[in-house]
Amino acid sequence: MFPPGASAAASSRGASQSHGSLAEFIRRCCEDVGRGDDVDTIAAVTEVLRVNKYRRPDDLATFSEKEAMEIGVPLRLAIAMRKRLSGAGMAIDDAIAAVPKPEPIVSKPPAPKSMFPTLREMAEEAARRKETRVAKEAEAATSTRTTTDSPPARCAPMRVEHHGNVTNTRATRRPDKTSMTDYRLRRDEMPASLIDELDALRRFLTVRRLGAVDEPIKEVTAMKYEDHLRGLLGWMRSHVKPNFPIEKLTSLRAAFPTPDRRGAQLAFEHIQWLVNERKCSANYELVALRAFIAAAKFVHGGDEDDVGSGDGLDKPYAKLGLVQQLRKISKETGRRAERESPVADARVKWLDWSQYLGVVDALREECAALDKDGRRRSPSAVAWSVQRYLIFGILSCVPDRQRTVRELEIGRTLFQERAVKGGATLAGEGESPSSASGKAGEYRWVIRHGPDDYKTGRDYGVRPPMVIHPKFYPALEDFVANHRHHLCEPAHGLLFSTRSGAPLRDKDVHRILTSTSYRLTGKRVNPHLVRDMIITHLRGTDASERELEALAIYMGHSLAMQKGTYDRRTKEEKVAPAIDLLDSVNAKMRA
């Protein structure tokens, strides 16, 4: 690209104003390279630039050498155009004007052949390139299965609704995090003994042990627990009077000094501070209390064979007054969480299901290789558009937690199955997805989860296969074969990546959904809310109880959770069928 700076732009404007027309500008650029009398080249280059919508010298500010080669403009002339636009060619105009014109020679030798192609040669070269491009497109069309749902040839104009900056849109009643200091104790501030203890706590929580009374938890949950414990220790250092200097924070015992009920005092005061100063919700309190209970068990649990009451009726660690007290606080907090109104304003984030599907369709239109003006987009930009479309599309037919999208991996959680009589079979070992594919209806793409692949796997075990809708198969297969590697050649085996080729993190998926949905609709849809939207939509329809129960099993939760947690209908909306039923009964009785 040409230099985008302000000085270059000013020089470009000056060049345009001094030269006037595009033809005059091209003539001067030809003079710069010693071919100012090559009339055929000047006419040919001017015409080909106008055909490609470069009508004034100002329009060439973004003209690159790559584009020059694609449309047939000689590279040397393109470089001269760039220099003149940046101001480097302006200084030679006066010098050229000062050179005396040579006297005409009667017996002039034949002029050497122009270094630039003639208009006819350029037309022939353009025709040859067009034939090559058409042949390649025809070959690609025969090797790739096409459907009516394939991306368009050109992108629709990028829809950017003027909703403002998504990062400045508040969806919660909590104070803005940018106005609050991070009080947590960082790992680089901790003594070595405390770091070792936190690592030992993580192993205590995540690794199976002989005689352990609690089931292991996920690594990501253990990391969240550590965040809350770092918060407790950081609060102790900066807010407890007298302060706890870093020299005293050598162990978790500083936060839980005794195994009796008095050992919960600092944890309780920290919870109160979170509620009053940081305006945290009751659900946030519950997670913090789970972390504190886990740490209390680790610090004061002692022999795990002697953590109960002795009669086998009480919960594990019932003998520890510290754990009992924290459990009591957690129970009271849980009751408060059931009655508490949501912290976030759902109106800022909520889409009707039809609106969400409209977003999916809009993203499909953004997957084309050419932009709205017919210019070729960069391979990485196309790859990112296709990936974004697939993320939204997969969630529309498999409305699961975002972890499912992040951990999609062909051959581990994502499979292509050939449909056969009596069921479906997976593609054979070593067989590529393309070789296993056939006509529509002969195969399907499914997501399969074992107990360790999703949040409630410990309760529900192996999940039934979650089927991706066939309309997304062309984009999925094209992404795997042609686009994924353009995201900085990912070195991992996961399906989706960041722009730099790294695996997607939870905040990456969250950012993709919130920023994209906000750009298109003005609503900040997050990944987990997609589950709420489809359940709320279906529970407001005539779906039977059997169908809703099947949906709950399919999505990996109970019917009670579907009704209580994911159904976002208001009470008025929930009782509307009862009002209609009573009206119908009364009408029949009066008839």
LOZAKE-591201 format. One record per residue (C-alpha): residue in three letters; chain; y, x, z. Coordinates in steps of 0.05 Angstrom, whole numbers, plus 5000, padded with zeros to 4 digits. Layout:
BEGIN
PT  res  chain    yy    xx    zz
PT  ala      A     Y     X     Z
...
//
This chain:
BEGIN
PT  res  chain    yy    xx    zz
PT  met      A  5000  5000  5000
PT  phe      A  5072  5020  4991
PT  pro      A  5111  5042  5053
PT  pro      A  5127  4978  5093
PT  gly      A  5185  5007  5133
PT  ala      A  5255  4981  5134
PT  ser      A  5284  5041  5096
PT  ala      A  5232  5033  5041
PT  ala      A  5247  4959  5036
PT  ala      A  5321  4973  5030
PT  ser      A  5308  5025  4976
PT  ser      A  5264  4975  4940
PT  arg      A  5319  4923  4940
PT  gly      A  5368  4975  4915
PT  ala      A  5322  4995  4859
PT  ser      A  5311  4923  4839
PT  gln      A  5385  4908  4837
PT  ser      A  5402  4971  4797
PT  his      A  5348  4961  4745
PT  gly      A  5352  4886  4739
PT  ser      A  5292  4860  4700
PT  leu      A  5219  4879  4707
PT  ala      A  5218  4909  4637
PT  glu      A  5277  4954  4652
PT  phe      A  5244  4977  4717
PT  ile      A  5179  4994  4680
PT  arg      A  5219  5031  4626
PT  arg      A  5253  5075  4679
PT  cys      A  5185  5088  4712
PT  cys      A  5158  5111  4645
PT  glu      A  5219  5157  4638
PT  asp      A  5201  5187  4706
PT  val      A  5134  5210  4677
PT  gly      A  5164  5232  4611
PT  arg      A  5143  5171  4569
PT  gly      A  5207  5131  4565
PT  asp      A  5200  5122  4489
PT  asp      A  5130  5092  4494
PT  val      A  5151  5021  4475
PT  asp      A  5079  4995  4470
PT  thr      A  5062  5016  4540
PT  ile      A  5125  4987  4569
PT  ala      A  5112  4920  4536
PT  ala      A  5038  4920  4555
PT  val      A  5049  4937  4628
PT  thr      A  5106  4888  4635
PT  glu      A  5063  4832  4606
PT  val      A  5001  4846  4649
PT  leu      A  5044  4848  4712
PT  arg      A  5076  4781  4695
PT  val      A  5008  4750  4682
PT  asn      A  4988  4772  4753
PT  lys      A  5051  4740  4783
PT  tyr      A  5093  4803  4790
PT  arg      A  5157  4778  4758
PT  arg      A  5210  4822  4791
PT  pro      A  5212  4893  4817
PT  asp      A  5216  4865  4888
PT  asp      A  5147  4832  4878
PT  leu      A  5116  4902  4870
PT  ala      A  5130  4921  4942
PT  thr      A  5057  4907  4961
PT  phe      A  5027  4932  4895
PT  ser      A  4973  4984  4908
PT  glu      A  4938  5035  4864
PT  lys      A  4873  4996  4873
PT  glu      A  4905  4934  4844
PT  ala      A  4934  4976  4788
PT  met      A  4864  4999  4768
PT  glu      A  4837  4928  4772
PT  ile      A  4888  4899  4723
PT  gly      A  4893  4960  4677
PT  val      A  4959  4993  4697
PT  pro      A  4953  5069  4689
PT  leu      A  4947  5103  4756
PT  arg      A  5002  5155  4741
PT  leu      A  5051  5100  4724
PT  ala      A  5032  5061  4788
PT  ile      A  5048  5124  4829
PT  ala      A  5115  5130  4793
PT  met      A  5129  5056  4809
PT  arg      A  5114  5069  4882
PT  lys      A  5161  5129  4885
PT  arg      A  5217  5092  4850
PT  leu      A  5210  5032  4898
PT  ser      A  5214  5079  4957
PT  gly      A  5277  5111  4929
PT  ala      A  5246  5177  4906
PT  gly      A  5256  5160  4833
PT  met      A  5329  5139  4838
PT  ala      A  5357  5209  4844
PT  ile      A  5333  5230  4775
PT  asp      A  5370  5175  4737
PT  asp      A  5435  5213  4738
PT  ala      A  5399  5277  4719
PT  ile      A  5367  5244  4660
PT  ala      A  5433  5215  4637
PT  ala      A  5465  5284  4641
PT  val      A  5414  5316  4595
PT  pro      A  5442  5319  4523
PT  lys      A  5403  5281  4471
PT  pro      A  5370  5327  4419
PT  glu      A  5393  5322  4347
PT  pro      A  5345  5282  4304
PT  ile      A  5297  5325  4262
PT  val      A  5283  5302  4192
PT  ser      A  5213  5331  4187
PT  lys      A  5188  5306  4255
PT  pro      A  5115  5323  4269
PT  pro      A  5067  5266  4286
PT  ala      A  5078  5242  4357
PT  pro      A  5020  5258  4403
PT  lys      A  4976  5201  4424
PT  ser      A  5005  5162  4483
PT  met      A  4975  5177  4550
PT  phe      A  4977  5102  4562
PT  pro      A  4933  5051  4527
PT  thr      A  4965  5006  4476
PT  leu      A  4971  4931  4484
PT  arg      A  4909  4921  4441
PT  glu      A  4869  4973  4480
PT  met      A  4889  4940  4546
PT  ala      A  4867  4872  4520
PT  glu      A  4800  4901  4499
PT  glu      A  4790  4935  4566
PT  ala      A  4807  4871  4602
PT  ala      A  4756  4833  4560
PT  arg      A  4702  4885  4576
PT  arg      A  4717  4880  4650
PT  lys      A  4715  4804  4647
PT  glu      A  4647  4806  4613
PT  thr      A  4621  4853  4666
PT  arg      A  4647  4809  4722
PT  val      A  4618  4746  4692
PT  ala      A  4550  4780  4684
PT  lys      A  4550  4803  4756
PT  glu      A  4569  4734  4781
PT  ala      A  4514  4702  4739
PT  glu      A  4463  4752  4767
PT  ala      A  4486  4737  4837
PT  ala      A  4481  4662  4825
PT  thr      A  4409  4668  4802
PT  ser      A  4388  4712  4861
PT  thr      A  4422  4671  4915
PT  arg      A  4405  4599  4931
PT  thr      A  4467  4556  4920
PT  thr      A  4482  4487  4947
PT  thr      A  4539  4439  4944
PT  asp      A  4560  4465  5012
PT  ser      A  4571  4537  4989
PT  pro      A  4641  4566  5002
PT  pro      A  4694  4551  4950
PT  ala      A  4715  4603  4899
PT  arg      A  4783  4610  4932
PT  cys      A  4806  4601  5003
PT  ala      A  4845  4539  5019
PT  pro      A  4915  4556  5044
PT  met      A  4907  4583  5114
PT  arg      A  4923  4526  5162
PT  val      A  4971  4550  5215
PT  glu      A  4999  4492  5253
PT  his      A  5062  4508  5291
PT  his      A  5034  4499  5361
PT  gly      A  5062  4563  5389
PT  asn      A  5023  4621  5419
PT  val      A  4955  4602  5447
PT  thr      A  4961  4654  5503
PT  asn      A  5025  4619  5528
PT  thr      A  4992  4551  5532
PT  arg      A  4974  4532  5603
PT  ala      A  4911  4490  5613
PT  thr      A  4906  4496  5688
PT  arg      A  4947  4481  5750
PT  arg      A  4934  4551  5777
PT  pro      A  4991  4602  5775
PT  asp      A  4995  4646  5713
PT  lys      A  4952  4708  5723
PT  thr      A  5005  4751  5691
PT  ser      A  5051  4736  5750
PT  met      A  4998  4755  5802
PT  thr      A  4977  4826  5821
PT  asp      A  4904  4846  5818
PT  tyr      A  4885  4855  5891
PT  arg      A  4813  4876  5879
PT  leu      A  4789  4944  5900
PT  arg      A  4773  4985  5838
PT  arg      A  4711  5027  5833
PT  asp      A  4751  5090  5821
PT  glu      A  4785  5078  5888
PT  met      A  4721  5071  5927
PT  pro      A  4687  5124  5970
PT  ala      A  4620  5148  5942
PT  ser      A  4583  5114  5999
PT  leu      A  4611  5046  5982
PT  ile      A  4594  5054  5907
PT  asp      A  4523  5073  5926
PT  glu      A  4518  5012  5971
PT  leu      A  4543  4964  5917
PT  asp      A  4492  4994  5867
PT  ala      A  4437  4984  5919
PT  leu      A  4461  4912  5930
PT  arg      A  4455  4899  5855
PT  arg      A  4383  4924  5855
PT  phe      A  4369  4882  5917
PT  leu      A  4392  4820  5879
PT  thr      A  4364  4832  5810
PT  val      A  4297  4868  5819
PT  arg      A  4232  4836  5842
PT  arg      A  4207  4864  5908
PT  leu      A  4143  4857  5947
PT  gly      A  4154  4806  6003
PT  ala      A  4223  4784  5977
PT  val      A  4242  4714  5999
PT  asp      A  4294  4701  5944
PT  glu      A  4283  4700  5869
PT  pro      A  4319  4755  5830
PT  ile      A  4384  4734  5797
PT  lys      A  4412  4754  5729
PT  glu      A  4450  4819  5721
PT  val      A  4513  4782  5699
PT  thr      A  4511  4740  5763
PT  ala      A  4504  4802  5805
PT  met      A  4565  4832  5771
PT  lys      A  4605  4770  5788
PT  tyr      A  4583  4776  5860
PT  glu      A  4607  4848  5861
PT  asp      A  4675  4825  5833
PT  his      A  4683  4777  5892
PT  leu      A  4663  4830  5942
PT  arg      A  4713  4879  5912
PT  gly      A  4764  4823  5920
PT  leu      A  4747  4815  5993
PT  leu      A  4752  4890  6006
PT  gly      A  4818  4895  5967
PT  trp      A  4847  4837  6005
PT  met      A  4827  4870  6071
PT  arg      A  4863  4934  6049
PT  ser      A  4929  4900  6029
PT  his      A  4934  4836  6070
PT  val      A  4898  4843  6136
PT  lys      A  4942  4867  6194
PT  pro      A  4931  4921  6215
PT  asn      A  4911  4942  6145
PT  phe      A  4844  4971  6129
PT  pro      A  4858  5039  6098
PT  ile      A  4811  5062  6044
PT  glu      A  4781  5112  6092
PT  lys      A  4753  5054  6133
PT  leu      A  4723  5018  6073
PT  thr      A  4662  5061  6068
PT  ser      A  4611  5004  6074
PT  leu      A  4604  4929  6067
PT  arg      A  4595  4928  6142
PT  ala      A  4671  4932  6146
PT  ala      A  4674  4862  6117
PT  phe      A  4613  4836  6155
PT  pro      A  4615  4875  6220
PT  thr      A  4564  4836  6261
PT  pro      A  4502  4793  6245
PT  asp      A  4526  4735  6288
PT  arg      A  4575  4680  6270
PT  arg      A  4635  4722  6287
PT  gly      A  4617  4767  6229
PT  ala      A  4641  4713  6180
PT  gln      A  4713  4715  6205
PT  leu      A  4742  4760  6151
PT  ala      A  4704  4724  6095
PT  phe      A  4731  4657  6120
PT  glu      A  4803  4682  6124
PT  his      A  4797  4711  6054
PT  ile      A  4773  4643  6028
PT  gln      A  4832  4609  6061
PT  trp      A  4879  4659  6028
PT  leu      A  4848  4645  5959
PT  val      A  4860  4571  5968
PT  asn      A  4931  4575  5996
PT  glu      A  4960  4634  5958
PT  arg      A  4920  4638  5894
PT  lys      A  4908  4563  5887
PT  cys      A  4834  4572  5872
PT  ser      A  4789  4512  5861
PT  ala      A  4731  4492  5906
PT  asn      A  4682  4513  5853
PT  tyr      A  4712  4583  5854
PT  glu      A  4704  4584  5929
PT  leu      A  4631  4566  5922
PT  val      A  4617  4626  5877
PT  ala      A  4654  4672  5926
PT  leu      A  4614  4645  5985
PT  arg      A  4548  4656  5947
PT  ala      A  4569  4729  5938
PT  phe      A  4586  4735  6012
PT  ile      A  4519  4704  6033
PT  ala      A  4481  4752  5988
PT  ala      A  4519  4812  6018
PT  ala      A  4506  4787  6089
PT  lys      A  4431  4783  6075
PT  phe      A  4432  4853  6046
PT  val      A  4472  4885  6103
PT  his      A  4440  4850  6163
PT  gly      A  4375  4823  6135
PT  gly      A  4331  4878  6163
PT  asp      A  4256  4866  6155
PT  glu      A  4246  4810  6104
PT  asp      A  4182  4790  6140
PT  asp      A  4223  4768  6199
PT  val      A  4283  4733  6168
PT  gly      A  4261  4661  6181
PT  ser      A  4258  4621  6245
PT  gly      A  4185  4635  6258
PT  asp      A  4161  4564  6247
PT  gly      A  4167  4567  6171
PT  leu      A  4212  4506  6169
PT  asp      A  4281  4537  6166
PT  lys      A  4312  4571  6107
PT  pro      A  4303  4646  6098
PT  tyr      A  4351  4688  6141
PT  ala      A  4361  4628  6187
PT  lys      A  4360  4675  6247
PT  leu      A  4424  4709  6224
PT  gly      A  4484  4672  6253
PT  leu      A  4528  4704  6200
PT  val      A  4487  4673  6143
PT  gln      A  4484  4606  6179
PT  gln      A  4559  4604  6187
PT  leu      A  4572  4622  6114
PT  arg      A  4522  4569  6091
PT  lys      A  4558  4517  6133
PT  ile      A  4625  4535  6101
PT  ser      A  4592  4532  6033
PT  lys      A  4563  4463  6047
PT  glu      A  4631  4436  6067
PT  thr      A  4662  4468  6005
PT  gly      A  4609  4436  5961
PT  arg      A  4627  4366  5986
PT  arg      A  4700  4380  5973
PT  ala      A  4684  4405  5902
PT  glu      A  4650  4338  5886
PT  arg      A  4713  4300  5903
PT  glu      A  4763  4349  5875
PT  ser      A  4799  4333  5810
PT  pro      A  4791  4385  5754
PT  val      A  4838  4444  5757
PT  ala      A  4846  4445  5682
PT  asp      A  4881  4391  5642
PT  ala      A  4828  4366  5594
PT  arg      A  4880  4337  5547
PT  val      A  4902  4408  5528
PT  lys      A  4831  4427  5508
PT  trp      A  4794  4364  5488
PT  leu      A  4775  4344  5417
PT  asp      A  4737  4282  5395
PT  trp      A  4671  4301  5363
PT  ser      A  4696  4281  5294
PT  gln      A  4756  4328  5303
PT  tyr      A  4710  4385  5322
PT  leu      A  4668  4374  5259
PT  gly      A  4734  4374  5220
PT  val      A  4748  4443  5247
PT  val      A  4680  4466  5223
PT  asp      A  4694  4440  5153
PT  ala      A  4763  4473  5152
PT  leu      A  4732  4540  5171
PT  arg      A  4682  4535  5113
PT  glu      A  4741  4531  5066
PT  glu      A  4766  4598  5093
PT  cys      A  4703  4636  5075
PT  ala      A  4719  4649  5001
PT  ala      A  4723  4719  4972
PT  leu      A  4790  4704  4939
PT  asp      A  4853  4683  4974
PT  lys      A  4894  4622  4954
PT  asp      A  4930  4663  4901
PT  gly      A  4866  4688  4870
PT  arg      A  4871  4758  4899
PT  arg      A  4808  4790  4927
PT  arg      A  4804  4792  5003
PT  ser      A  4778  4853  5040
PT  pro      A  4702  4852  5055
PT  ser      A  4715  4855  5130
PT  ala      A  4762  4795  5127
PT  val      A  4710  4754  5090
PT  ala      A  4656  4776  5139
PT  trp      A  4699  4755  5198
PT  ser      A  4713  4687  5167
PT  val      A  4639  4674  5153
PT  gln      A  4620  4695  5224
PT  arg      A  4673  4650  5254
PT  tyr      A  4648  4591  5211
PT  leu      A  4576  4604  5233
PT  ile      A  4594  4607  5307
PT  phe      A  4630  4540  5304
PT  gly      A  4576  4511  5259
PT  ile      A  4516  4532  5301
PT  leu      A  4549  4503  5363
PT  ser      A  4558  4437  5326
PT  cys      A  4482  4429  5317
PT  val      A  4459  4471  5377
PT  pro      A  4513  4455  5430
PT  asp      A  4487  4507  5479
PT  arg      A  4520  4557  5525
PT  gln      A  4559  4614  5493
PT  arg      A  4506  4663  5515
PT  thr      A  4460  4633  5463
PT  val      A  4510  4651  5408
PT  arg      A  4523  4721  5435
PT  glu      A  4450  4739  5441
PT  leu      A  4425  4713  5374
PT  glu      A  4379  4765  5345
PT  ile      A  4333  4756  5285
PT  gly      A  4262  4765  5307
PT  arg      A  4276  4756  5381
PT  thr      A  4316  4691  5391
PT  leu      A  4330  4671  5319
PT  phe      A  4272  4658  5272
PT  gln      A  4262  4633  5202
PT  glu      A  4200  4588  5198
PT  arg      A  4162  4567  5136
PT  ala      A  4146  4494  5139
PT  val      A  4071  4480  5129
PT  lys      A  4027  4420  5141
PT  gly      A  4015  4410  5215
PT  gly      A  4076  4450  5237
PT  ala      A  4117  4511  5221
PT  thr      A  4100  4585  5216
PT  leu      A  4144  4645  5226
PT  ala      A  4160  4694  5171
PT  gly      A  4107  4748  5170
PT  glu      A  4115  4815  5204
PT  gly      A  4158  4860  5161
PT  glu      A  4178  4802  5116
PT  ser      A  4252  4794  5105
PT  pro      A  4286  4726  5113
PT  ser      A  4302  4724  5039
PT  ser      A  4230  4734  5019
PT  ala      A  4207  4680  5066
PT  ser      A  4258  4630  5041
PT  gly      A  4244  4579  4988
PT  lys      A  4269  4512  4966
PT  ala      A  4307  4467  5014
PT  gly      A  4259  4435  5063
PT  glu      A  4206  4490  5057
PT  tyr      A  4233  4529  5117
PT  arg      A  4281  4524  5175
PT  trp      A  4322  4570  5220
PT  val      A  4309  4558  5294
PT  ile      A  4331  4587  5360
PT  arg      A  4275  4599  5411
PT  his      A  4285  4615  5484
PT  gly      A  4238  4640  5537
PT  pro      A  4252  4631  5612
PT  asp      A  4295  4694  5614
PT  asp      A  4338  4676  5554
PT  tyr      A  4380  4619  5584
PT  lys      A  4412  4599  5650
PT  thr      A  4363  4546  5674
PT  gly      A  4301  4580  5646
PT  arg      A  4272  4588  5716
PT  asp      A  4270  4513  5724
PT  tyr      A  4251  4491  5653
PT  gly      A  4211  4549  5625
PT  val      A  4202  4558  5550
PT  arg      A  4251  4514  5512
PT  pro      A  4234  4472  5452
PT  pro      A  4258  4503  5387
PT  met      A  4332  4489  5372
PT  val      A  4340  4476  5298
PT  ile      A  4401  4498  5259
PT  his      A  4424  4447  5207
PT  pro      A  4405  4466  5135
PT  lys      A  4477  4461  5112
PT  phe      A  4490  4528  5147
PT  tyr      A  4431  4565  5117
PT  pro      A  4468  4592  5055
PT  ala      A  4524  4620  5097
PT  leu      A  4476  4648  5149
PT  glu      A  4432  4683  5098
PT  asp      A  4492  4708  5059
PT  phe      A  4522  4735  5123
PT  val      A  4459  4774  5141
PT  ala      A  4449  4802  5071
PT  asn      A  4520  4816  5048
PT  his      A  4574  4810  5102
PT  arg      A  4550  4832  5171
PT  his      A  4551  4906  5155
PT  his      A  4625  4901  5136
PT  leu      A  4642  4892  5210
PT  cys      A  4642  4968  5221
PT  glu      A  4567  4976  5209
PT  pro      A  4541  4947  5275
PT  ala      A  4491  4994  5309
PT  his      A  4460  4938  5351
PT  gly      A  4410  4885  5329
PT  leu      A  4450  4823  5349
PT  leu      A  4472  4776  5295
PT  phe      A  4546  4773  5312
PT  ser      A  4596  4829  5327
PT  thr      A  4668  4843  5342
PT  arg      A  4713  4869  5287
PT  ser      A  4697  4940  5312
PT  gly      A  4622  4928  5307
PT  ala      A  4608  4921  5382
PT  pro      A  4566  4864  5411
PT  leu      A  4606  4802  5427
PT  arg      A  4623  4792  5501
PT  asp      A  4634  4726  5534
PT  lys      A  4710  4734  5530
PT  asp      A  4704  4750  5456
PT  val      A  4669  4684  5440
PT  his      A  4718  4648  5485
PT  arg      A  4777  4679  5448
PT  ile      A  4748  4662  5379
PT  leu      A  4740  4588  5397
PT  thr      A  4805  4579  5434
PT  ser      A  4850  4615  5384
PT  thr      A  4817  4584  5323
PT  ser      A  4816  4512  5349
PT  tyr      A  4888  4520  5373
PT  arg      A  4910  4545  5305
PT  leu      A  4878  4485  5270
PT  thr      A  4888  4429  5321
PT  gly      A  4934  4451  5378
PT  lys      A  4877  4444  5428
PT  arg      A  4845  4502  5466
PT  val      A  4771  4486  5459
PT  asn      A  4727  4534  5498
PT  pro      A  4653  4545  5485
PT  his      A  4626  4507  5545
PT  leu      A  4670  4446  5529
PT  val      A  4631  4436  5464
PT  arg      A  4572  4412  5506
PT  asp      A  4616  4363  5543
PT  met      A  4646  4336  5478
PT  ile      A  4579  4320  5444
PT  ile      A  4549  4289  5507
PT  thr      A  4611  4247  5520
PT  his      A  4610  4224  5447
PT  leu      A  4536  4205  5448
PT  arg      A  4539  4170  5516
PT  gly      A  4594  4127  5488
PT  thr      A  4550  4104  5430
PT  asp      A  4489  4060  5427
PT  ala      A  4442  4119  5440
PT  ser      A  4382  4096  5481
PT  glu      A  4364  4124  5549
PT  arg      A  4303  4156  5517
PT  glu      A  4346  4191  5466
PT  leu      A  4394  4215  5519
PT  glu      A  4337  4242  5561
PT  ala      A  4310  4279  5501
PT  leu      A  4379  4309  5490
PT  ala      A  4381  4333  5562
PT  ile      A  4314  4368  5554
PT  tyr      A  4337  4397  5488
PT  met      A  4401  4425  5520
PT  gly      A  4365  4453  5581
PT  his      A  4390  4410  5637
PT  ser      A  4371  4347  5676
PT  leu      A  4391  4275  5658
PT  ala      A  4428  4272  5724
PT  met      A  4470  4333  5705
PT  gln      A  4483  4302  5637
PT  lys      A  4510  4240  5671
PT  gly      A  4548  4274  5727
PT  thr      A  4573  4340  5698
PT  tyr      A  4578  4336  5623
PT  asp      A  4598  4263  5613
PT  arg      A  4674  4264  5612
PT  arg      A  4685  4190  5600
PT  thr      A  4733  4155  5647
PT  lys      A  4707  4101  5694
PT  glu      A  4742  4050  5650
PT  glu      A  4704  4075  5589
PT  lys      A  4638  4076  5627
PT  val      A  4643  4004  5651
PT  ala      A  4667  3976  5584
PT  pro      A  4596  3958  5562
PT  ala      A  4585  3920  5627
PT  ile      A  4648  3878  5613
PT  asp      A  4624  3864  5543
PT  leu      A  4555  3845  5570
PT  leu      A  4584  3796  5620
PT  asp      A  4628  3764  5567
PT  ser      A  4568  3756  5522
PT  val      A  4525  3724  5577
PT  asn      A  4580  3676  5596
PT  ala      A  4593  3657  5524
PT  lys      A  4519  3640  5515
PT  met      A  4517  3598  5579
PT  arg      A  4577  3558  5556
PT  ala      A  4549  3545  5487
//
